[in-house]
Amino acid sequence: MTNSYTANSTEGDVVVRRTGTGAYTVVLEGAATSGGVAHVVAYGGGPAHCTVAGWYRTLLGGDDLLIQVRCFAATGAAVDSRFVATFTNRRQIHQGRLAWFVTDQAAPSGLRTLASTYRYDSTGGTIAYERLATGHYRFRMNPNPASEHGHPYFPMAHVTALGTAAVNCQIAWPDSWEVRCANAVGTPVDARFAVTYGVRVDLLGHSAGPRFASGTLYGEYAGDGVLGGDSYNSTLGTYGGAVKTLLGTGRYQVTFRGTGTAFGTAFVNAHGPSSPSQPSRGHCVLAGWGRSGTTDTSVRVNCYAWRGVPANLNARVSYTTWPAV
C-alpha cells in the first residue's frame, strides 16, 4: 500500500495481504510489541462489517506486528471489503484521559479484572468488566478527571468485536459504560471485544501534536434534514465545533472545523438507542472522508439495520490528522 493510505509511527511500511475471502493480514513493519489495542471498521459505504481476529508479533522474535482482519456481508457470509484498521499501545498522554482494554473472555463469571497487558488507564486504575446477559456487558474504571474549565468534555469511545465470526459490538447510549454484541441478524451473542475510551485524546491516544475531533450523531432522532449530536474538537479546545448533515436515510456527514489536512484517519461505530433496555439496531461504516474547503474535514457515514437495510442509527465518529499535525 502507498503511504497516502498508511502511517506507522515506527516509519516502517504497512503491508496488507488477502489470505482468503474477507480475510486479511495487516503487517505493521517494525511495530512488534506486547499489549495494545486494535480496531477495524469497513470502508466504502456498503453494508459490510469487519472484526479483528487477533494480533501478535511475528514468530521467533520478529520485529513486525500482524493484525488479522475478517469482513462480512450483511448476511454474515465472508466478503471482500476495504477497511480502516488502527493499532496503538500508547501509555502516556499530556492532558485529558485515555483508557483502552481488550476483554479476554466472552462469558466471564462475575466481575473480571483485566491483567495489565490487556488494559491501560491514564488515571492509574484497574479496568474490569462483567457479563449482564447474553451479549450484554458492563465495564468499570475510574471516573473521568474533572475539567479545568468547569464543564465536562464530550468523550471519545469506539468498540470492535474480536474473533472470526460475523459479530458487531457497540457501546450503549451515548456515554454508558456498557457494550452490546450481536450477530449479523441482530441476535445477541457473547463475544470478546476491544474498547478505546478517552477525553481530549484521539483514537490513537494522542493528546497533543495532531488535530483531532470526535462526536456522536443522534440518528434515531433525525428528520426533516436535521441531525443532532455532541462533539469535541481539539482545535477549539472545548465542546462542539461540528456541523452535522443528514444526507438521506442512514447517510450522514459531519464536518470538523480546523482539521483540514491531506492526511488523517477517520473511524465510526454505531452506538445504542437512547433506551438502555433496547438492543442494538445495526451497524455503521465509513463512506469516506476528505478536506472540506481549506480548513475543515468532512467524514461521511452510512448506517444499516441488520440484514443491510439503510437506517437512521446513532453513530460515534472520530477523526485525527495524524501523522500530520
Secondary structure, 3 states (H helix, E strand, C coil): CCHHHCCCCCCCCEEEEEEECCEEEEEECCCCCCCCEEEEEEECCCCCEEEEEEEEECCCCCCCEEEEEEEECCCCCECCCEEEEEEECCCCCCCCEEEEEECCCCCCCCCEECCHHHEEECCCCCCEEEEEECCEEEEECCCCCCCCCCCCCCCEEEEEEECCCCEEEEECCCCCCEEEEEECCCCECCCEEEEEEEECCCCCCCCCCCCEEEEEECHHHCECCECCEEEEECCCCEECCEEEEEEECCEEEEEECCCCCCCCEEEEEEECCCCCCCCCCEEEEEEEEEEECCCEEEEEEEEEECCCCECCCEEEEEEECCCCC
